[in-house]
Amino acid sequence: MPGHLNHFGFLFGGNLLRWTDEIAYIAVTLDYPGCNFVTVGMDRIEFRKSIREGTILCFESKQGRIGNTSVEYIVNVTRGEITSGQKELVFTTSITFVSVDDQGRKKAICEAKGS
């Protein structure tokens, strides 16, 4: 959409990062319902492909490493070619979330899952 573009007519990278974080957050809240998580980091951020107005993006997330208080999700962003049906990877990163209690302190994930 035009509001998501930079002044050169390409997707503003900050929007892609926001959507990527939101997708991963939805995944972690579905995997651990009733638990509180905050984003603590994103792995390598590198925009290798430009994304023009009107491009349809597909976001896929999968769970990666699980620690005592943290969990990682890998998010792949692809764009599909309508004529060929082929998907092209345009962005990928891993996002780490930490489980927190009501005061924002780290909390073991296993405790959080039981609540």
C-alpha positions, 0 to 999 in steps of 0.5 A, spaced: 500 500 500 502 507 498 502 508 506 507 503 507 512 505 501 518 509 502 520 516 498 522 511 492 516 507 491 519 501 495 516 498 501 519 501 507 524 496 511 521 498 518 514 496 516 517 489 514 520 488 521 514 490 524 509 485 520 515 480 521 515 481 529 507 481 529 507 474 525 512 471 530 508 474 536 502 471 534 505 464 533 508 464 540 501 466 543 498 461 540 503 456 542 503 458 549 496 461 550 495 465 556 503 467 557 506 473 556 512 474 552 516 480 549 521 481 544 528 481 546 531 481 539 532 479 532 537 476 528 541 479 522 537 484 519 538 484 511 534 487 506 536 483 499 530 484 495 526 490 494 519 490 494 514 494 490 507 497 491 502 491 490 507 486 491 503 480 495 507 477 501 507 471 505 509 470 512 511 463 515 513 462 522 516 456 525 519 455 532 526 454 533 530 454 539 527 453 546 530 455 552 528 456 560 525 463 559 526 464 551 523 461 545 526 463 538 521 463 532 524 463 524 520 468 520 521 467 512 517 472 508 516 470 500 513 473 494 509 469 489 509 470 482 502 470 479 504 467 473 509 462 475 506 460 482 513 460 484 515 463 491 521 467 492 524 468 499 525 476 500 527 476 507 528 472 513 530 473 520 529 469 527 526 473 533 527 471 540 521 472 545 522 472 553 517 469 557 515 475 563 511 475 569 506 481 570 511 485 573 515 484 567 521 479 570 523 473 566 519 467 568 520 460 566 516 458 560 514 451 563 511 455 568 508 460 563 505 454 559 501 451 566 498 458 567 
